[in-house]
Amino acid sequence: MFKNYLKIALRNLRKYKAYSFINLFGLAIGMACCILIVLYIHDELNFDRFHENWQRIYRIVENRSSPDQGERQFAITMPPLGPTMVEEFPEVANAVRFIMAGRFTMEYKNNKF
């Protein structure tokens, strides 16, 4: 029974090449989009979860507005913000600031990264 269905399917694929190509191409695009959406959702839901206290990690975002560009969000803050928050807010245990300074080499015990 399955062998007959397979024969009919292959015969129709050969007979209606353009229609089959459109269907298979659409199926491939749909599956690729689905996989990309699942990967994106997985990344968003598991971001920073490798840390021990991942529930307590926050990222400060600065809202800037200008007349020509409207309101925009940046994850860039001034250098004294972290130490000031640690001093003034008892809820803040630690603060870290990342700086993207172009290309650099990090060395630890004669190992370069």
N, C-alpha and C positions, 0 to 999 in steps of 0.2 A: 504494500500500500504506500509506504513512504517512498519507495523507489519510483513509483508512478508519479507521485507529486513532485519529486525532484526532476524527473524527466520533463514534465509539463512546465515547470518553472524555468528550466534551462532553455527549453524550446521557445518560450515566450521572451526570455532575455535576448535570444538571438534574433527573433522575429521583430521585436520592437526595441531596437537599439537606442534610439534617442530617448524614448520614454523611460527605458530602464536606466539610462545614464542619469537623467534628471532625478529620478527617484533615489538612486543610490547616492548621488552627489548630495541631495537634500538630507538624506539619512546620515551621511558622514558629517555634514556641517552641523546638524542637530546634535549628534552624539558628541562632537568636539566642543560645541558650546556648553552642553550639559556638563562635560568633564571639567571645563574651565570654570564654570560657575561653582561646582562642588569644591574644586581646589581653592578658589577664592574664599568661599565661606569657611572652609576648614582653616585656612590661614588666619582669617579674622577672628574666629572663635578660639584659636589656640595660641594667639600672639602673647608672648611673655609667660606662658604657662610652665616653662621649664624652670622658672625661678621658684624658690621655696615658698615665698609669700607673695605669689602673683596677684592675690586679691588686693594687696595694699600698694600696688605700683600704679602711679598716675603720671600723665604727661601734661605739662602746662602748655596751653595754646593761647596765643595772643591774637585778639581781634583788632584789625586795623581797618579804618575806613577812609576813603578819599572820594572826592566828588566825581572824579572821572572813572575810577575802577570799582566803586561801591565798597561793600564790606568783604574783607578777606581774612582767612585764618592762617596763622603761621605758628609753627612749633619752635619759634626763635624768641628767646627772652634775654634780658640784660644780665650780665654776669653776677651782680650782687643779689639777684632774686633768690637763688637757692640758699645761701647762708642766712639771708634775712628771714626766709620762711622757717628755717630750722630754729632760729632764735625766737621768733615771735609767735609761732604756732606750736603748741605742745603735741598736736596730732602728727606733725611731720617729724619722722625719726631721722631720715637721711635725705640728702639731695645730691644728685649727680648732674653734671652738665657735659654734653657732648659737643665737640667742635670738629667740623669737617674742614681740615686745613690742607686739602690737596693730597699729594702722594707723600707717604712717610713710611719709615721702616721701624718696626718695633723689635727690640732685641731683649732676650731673657736667657741668661746662662748660655751664652754663645749660640743660641738659636735665633735666627732671624725670621720674622713673620712679615 
